[in-house]
Every structure is written in C-alpha cells, then in structure tokens.
Amino acid sequence: MENKATWQGWTVGILGLWLLIAAFLNFTAKGNMWDNLIVGIIVAIVALYMIKPKPWQGWLSLIVGIWLIIAAFITSLQAHTPNMWNDAISGILLMIGGFGALGKGKEATE
C-alpha cells in the first residue's frame, strides 16, 4: 500500500527542521511571535490532512501546531531563551511527526 501522507509529512517535517534552526537564530520578540504563528497555522492545517492516513503523526502535529499558535501570544515565551526551548522542543516533535509519517506503517509488514 502506498504512503498517502507524503506531502503532509514532508511539509511538517521541514517546518519542524526550520523551527529547530530558528530556535538558535536571534530574532526579535516580534519576529519570534510571527515565526511561531505562521508555522503553527501551516502545521495545524496540514496536520488535518494527515490525521486519517497517519493518525498519531497527524494528531501530534495538530497539537504542536495549535500550541505554536497559542505560544505566539504568550509574551514571556518570545524572549530569546524561552523561545529557544519552545522552538527546539516543538521542532523536534514536528520532525518526529512529519518524517515519521513518511515511513511505512503496519501495512508494509508481512
């Protein structure tokens, strides 16, 4: 059976990688807010398409996407160190969900 979550997995995985990289860039607080908001919205929308073919990866991505949208409006998270941890952890979780959706599931085992 072919993998039906290919583009969604790549999108979420690459955005997770971006968040991990962005965690160590020196954005302003407003830049961090916009980064989290934009990535969160895109991830949440893409995750909705990923839930049916890859349930746990889709739900994980959706939850992290919603968290990023919420986190964008928590001003204490926009300072460099809290944002670094938030983006690093969120990025790793998104890479697990996104790139994990690219692998073959139980249907590949014989």
LINZIDA-V479732 format. One record per residue. N is the residue number from 1. RES is the residue in three letters. PHI is phi in radians with two decimals (999 if undefined). PSI is psi in whole degrees, 0 to 359 (999 if undefined). D_LAST is the distance of its C-alpha to the last C-alpha in whole Angstrom. Layout:
# LINZIDA-V479732
n=N res=RES phi=PHI psi=PSI d_last=D_LAST
n=N res=RES phi=PHI psi=PSI d_last=D_LAST
This chain:
# LINZIDA-V479732
n=1 res=MET phi=999 psi=133 d_last=12
n=2 res=GLU phi=-1.35 psi=155 d_last=15
n=3 res=ASN phi=-1.32 psi=122 d_last=16
n=4 res=LYS phi=-1.71 psi=6 d_last=19
n=5 res=ALA phi=-2.09 psi=35 d_last=21
n=6 res=THR phi=-1.16 psi=303 d_last=22
n=7 res=TRP phi=-1.15 psi=325 d_last=26
n=8 res=GLN phi=-1.16 psi=317 d_last=26
n=9 res=GLY phi=-1.09 psi=315 d_last=24
n=10 res=TRP phi=-1.10 psi=317 d_last=26
n=11 res=THR phi=-1.08 psi=310 d_last=29
n=12 res=VAL phi=-1.16 psi=318 d_last=29
n=13 res=GLY phi=-1.09 psi=317 d_last=27
n=14 res=ILE phi=-1.20 psi=321 d_last=31
n=15 res=LEU phi=-1.15 psi=326 d_last=33
n=16 res=GLY phi=-1.13 psi=318 d_last=32
n=17 res=LEU phi=-1.09 psi=319 d_last=32
n=18 res=TRP phi=-1.04 psi=315 d_last=36
n=19 res=LEU phi=-1.07 psi=320 d_last=37
n=20 res=LEU phi=-1.09 psi=318 d_last=36
n=21 res=ILE phi=-1.20 psi=315 d_last=38
n=22 res=ALA phi=-1.10 psi=336 d_last=41
n=23 res=ALA phi=-1.04 psi=331 d_last=41
n=24 res=PHE phi=-1.83 psi=7 d_last=43
n=25 res=LEU phi=-1.61 psi=151 d_last=45
n=26 res=ASN phi=-1.62 psi=72 d_last=49
n=27 res=PHE phi=-1.36 psi=158 d_last=49
n=28 res=THR phi=-1.28 psi=169 d_last=51
n=29 res=ALA phi=-1.03 psi=321 d_last=51
n=30 res=LYS phi=-1.19 psi=323 d_last=51
n=31 res=GLY phi=-1.13 psi=319 d_last=48
n=32 res=ASN phi=-1.08 psi=319 d_last=46
n=33 res=MET phi=-1.08 psi=313 d_last=46
n=34 res=TRP phi=-1.17 psi=322 d_last=46
n=35 res=ASP phi=-1.06 psi=310 d_last=43
n=36 res=ASN phi=-1.10 psi=319 d_last=41
n=37 res=LEU phi=-1.14 psi=311 d_last=42
n=38 res=ILE phi=-1.15 psi=312 d_last=41
n=39 res=VAL phi=-1.10 psi=318 d_last=38
n=40 res=GLY phi=-1.06 psi=317 d_last=37
n=41 res=ILE phi=-1.14 psi=313 d_last=38
n=42 res=ILE phi=-1.09 psi=314 d_last=36
n=43 res=VAL phi=-1.09 psi=316 d_last=33
n=44 res=ALA phi=-1.08 psi=318 d_last=33
n=45 res=ILE phi=-1.16 psi=313 d_last=33
n=46 res=VAL phi=-1.12 psi=322 d_last=30
n=47 res=ALA phi=-1.09 psi=328 d_last=28
n=48 res=LEU phi=-1.06 psi=326 d_last=29
n=49 res=TYR phi=-1.36 psi=344 d_last=27
n=50 res=MET phi=-1.67 psi=345 d_last=24
n=51 res=ILE phi=-1.09 psi=316 d_last=24
n=52 res=LYS phi=-1.17 psi=309 d_last=22
n=53 res=PRO phi=-1.30 psi=329 d_last=19
n=54 res=LYS phi=-2.36 psi=81 d_last=19
n=55 res=PRO phi=-1.01 psi=306 d_last=21
n=56 res=TRP phi=-1.21 psi=325 d_last=22
n=57 res=GLN phi=-1.20 psi=321 d_last=22
n=58 res=GLY phi=-1.15 psi=315 d_last=25
n=59 res=TRP phi=-1.16 psi=318 d_last=26
n=60 res=LEU phi=-1.04 psi=314 d_last=27
n=61 res=SER phi=-1.14 psi=319 d_last=28
n=62 res=LEU phi=-1.10 psi=315 d_last=31
n=63 res=ILE phi=-1.10 psi=316 d_last=32
n=64 res=VAL phi=-1.16 psi=321 d_last=33
n=65 res=GLY phi=-1.07 psi=315 d_last=34
n=66 res=ILE phi=-1.12 psi=319 d_last=36
n=67 res=TRP phi=-1.04 psi=317 d_last=38
n=68 res=LEU phi=-1.10 psi=323 d_last=39
n=69 res=ILE phi=-1.12 psi=315 d_last=41
n=70 res=ILE phi=-1.13 psi=314 d_last=42
n=71 res=ALA phi=-1.08 psi=333 d_last=43
n=72 res=ALA phi=-1.08 psi=335 d_last=45
n=73 res=PHE phi=-1.80 psi=5 d_last=47
n=74 res=ILE phi=-1.66 psi=103 d_last=48
n=75 res=THR phi=-1.08 psi=328 d_last=51
n=76 res=SER phi=-1.20 psi=342 d_last=50
n=77 res=LEU phi=-1.49 psi=352 d_last=47
n=78 res=GLN phi=-1.53 psi=349 d_last=48
n=79 res=ALA phi=-1.16 psi=161 d_last=50
n=80 res=HIS phi=-1.02 psi=305 d_last=48
n=81 res=THR phi=-1.15 psi=311 d_last=47
n=82 res=PRO phi=-1.08 psi=322 d_last=46
n=83 res=ASN phi=-1.16 psi=323 d_last=44
n=84 res=MET phi=-1.04 psi=312 d_last=43
n=85 res=TRP phi=-1.16 psi=317 d_last=41
n=86 res=ASN phi=-1.07 psi=312 d_last=40
n=87 res=ASP phi=-1.21 psi=322 d_last=38
n=88 res=ALA phi=-1.12 psi=312 d_last=37
n=89 res=ILE phi=-1.17 psi=315 d_last=35
n=90 res=SER phi=-1.10 psi=319 d_last=34
n=91 res=GLY phi=-1.09 psi=317 d_last=33
n=92 res=ILE phi=-1.11 psi=316 d_last=31
n=93 res=LEU phi=-1.10 psi=320 d_last=29
n=94 res=LEU phi=-1.20 psi=324 d_last=29
n=95 res=MET phi=-1.16 psi=321 d_last=27
n=96 res=ILE phi=-1.09 psi=312 d_last=24
n=97 res=GLY phi=-1.17 psi=315 d_last=24
n=98 res=GLY phi=-1.24 psi=306 d_last=24
n=99 res=PHE phi=-1.25 psi=333 d_last=23
n=100 res=GLY phi=-1.16 psi=331 d_last=20
n=101 res=ALA phi=-1.25 psi=343 d_last=19
n=102 res=LEU phi=-1.38 psi=337 d_last=19
n=103 res=GLY phi=-1.28 psi=162 d_last=15
n=104 res=LYS phi=-1.41 psi=139 d_last=12
n=105 res=GLY phi=-1.56 psi=205 d_last=11
n=106 res=LYS phi=-1.05 psi=331 d_last=9
n=107 res=GLU phi=-1.11 psi=343 d_last=8
n=108 res=ALA phi=-1.47 psi=343 d_last=6
n=109 res=THR phi=-1.43 psi=149 d_last=4
n=110 res=GLU phi=-1.89 psi=999 d_last=0
